[in-house]
């Protein structure tokens, strides 16, 4: 709970909310295809090749950007970074704007997430 609150405050304070509105989905599509994200996350980024890999299609753009950025930061920052060798190497060559474009494109894909009521 505390982590979620800190994350929400951080994202809103640095202007990352509504990333999809400021990003270029077409450029994001080209970057996703260039990075070959489907090789692990499957067709339409919604059918991972292993159960350990997440479905990405339809996920919130803000969350996707935050996750990609955290992989780029890596294990060097225990409060913000994510430690995964494959994803860390995948995102190193992308700028923040590229990550925003990728997040916008991926969030626009049809996903099968279910919101339980």
C-alpha positions as CSV (number, residue, x, y, z in Angstrom):
1,X,0.0,0.0,0.0
2,X,2.8,2.4,0.9
3,X,4.7,1.6,-2.3
4,X,1.6,2.2,-4.4
5,X,1.0,5.5,-2.8
6,X,4.6,6.6,-3.3
7,X,4.5,5.4,-6.9
8,X,1.3,7.4,-7.5
9,X,2.7,10.5,-6.0
10,X,5.9,10.1,-8.0
11,X,4.2,9.6,-11.3
12,X,1.8,12.5,-10.8
13,X,4.5,14.8,-9.6
14,X,6.8,14.3,-12.6
15,X,4.1,14.5,-15.2
16,X,3.9,10.9,-16.4
17,X,0.2,10.6,-16.0
18,X,-1.6,10.2,-19.4
19,X,1.6,9.2,-21.1
20,X,-0.4,7.8,-24.0
21,X,-1.8,11.2,-24.9
22,X,1.6,12.7,-25.5
23,X,3.2,9.8,-27.2
24,X,3.3,8.6,-30.9
25,X,1.7,5.2,-31.3
26,X,3.0,4.7,-34.8
27,X,6.5,5.3,-33.7
28,X,5.9,3.0,-30.8
29,X,4.7,0.3,-33.1
30,X,7.9,0.5,-35.2
31,X,10.0,0.4,-32.0
32,X,8.2,-2.6,-30.6
33,X,8.6,-4.4,-33.9
34,X,12.3,-3.5,-34.1
35,X,12.9,-4.8,-30.6
36,X,11.0,-8.0,-31.5
37,X,8.9,-7.9,-28.2
38,X,6.6,-10.5,-29.7
39,X,9.4,-13.1,-29.5
40,X,8.8,-13.4,-25.8
41,X,5.4,-11.7,-25.2
42,X,3.7,-13.5,-28.1
43,X,1.4,-12.6,-30.9
44,X,-0.2,-9.2,-30.3
45,X,1.8,-9.0,-27.1
46,X,-1.0,-11.0,-25.6
47,X,0.2,-14.6,-25.8
48,X,3.5,-15.0,-23.9
49,X,5.6,-18.0,-24.9
50,X,6.1,-18.9,-21.2
51,X,3.8,-18.4,-18.3
52,X,6.4,-16.3,-16.5
53,X,6.2,-13.6,-19.2
54,X,3.4,-11.0,-18.8
55,X,0.7,-10.2,-21.2
56,X,1.2,-6.6,-22.2
57,X,-1.6,-5.7,-24.7
58,X,-4.1,-3.4,-23.2
59,X,-2.1,-2.6,-20.0
60,X,-2.2,1.0,-18.9
61,X,0.4,3.2,-20.7
62,X,1.5,4.8,-17.4
63,X,2.3,1.3,-15.9
64,X,4.1,0.2,-19.1
65,X,6.3,3.3,-19.2
66,X,7.1,3.0,-15.5
67,X,8.0,-0.7,-15.9
68,X,10.2,-0.1,-19.0
69,X,11.9,2.8,-17.3
70,X,12.5,0.7,-14.2
71,X,14.2,-2.0,-16.3
72,X,16.4,0.7,-17.9
73,X,17.4,1.9,-14.4
74,X,18.0,-1.6,-13.4
75,X,19.3,-2.9,-10.1
76,X,21.3,0.3,-9.5
77,X,18.4,1.9,-7.8
78,X,16.7,-0.4,-5.3
79,X,13.7,1.9,-4.9
80,X,12.9,2.4,-8.6
81,X,14.8,-0.2,-10.6
82,X,13.8,-3.7,-11.8
83,X,16.4,-6.4,-12.1
84,X,15.9,-8.6,-15.2
85,X,18.9,-9.2,-17.5
86,X,16.8,-9.7,-20.7
87,X,14.6,-6.7,-20.3
88,X,17.4,-4.5,-19.0
89,X,19.4,-5.1,-22.1
90,X,16.4,-4.7,-24.4
91,X,15.6,-1.1,-23.2
92,X,19.0,0.4,-22.8
93,X,19.2,1.9,-26.2
94,X,15.8,3.6,-26.0
95,X,15.2,7.2,-24.9
96,X,12.5,8.1,-22.5
97,X,10.4,9.4,-25.4
98,X,10.9,6.0,-27.2
99,X,9.7,4.2,-24.0
100,X,6.6,6.5,-23.9
101,X,5.8,5.8,-27.6
102,X,6.2,2.1,-27.0
103,X,3.9,2.2,-23.9
104,X,1.3,4.2,-25.9
105,X,1.3,1.7,-28.7
106,X,1.2,-1.4,-26.4
107,X,-1.7,0.1,-24.3
108,X,-3.7,0.6,-27.5
109,X,-3.5,-3.1,-28.4
110,X,-6.6,-5.2,-27.6
111,X,-5.9,-7.2,-24.5
112,X,-7.9,-9.7,-22.5
113,X,-7.5,-8.3,-19.0
114,X,-10.5,-8.7,-16.9
115,X,-11.6,-6.3,-14.2
116,X,-13.4,-8.1,-11.4
117,X,-16.3,-6.3,-9.7
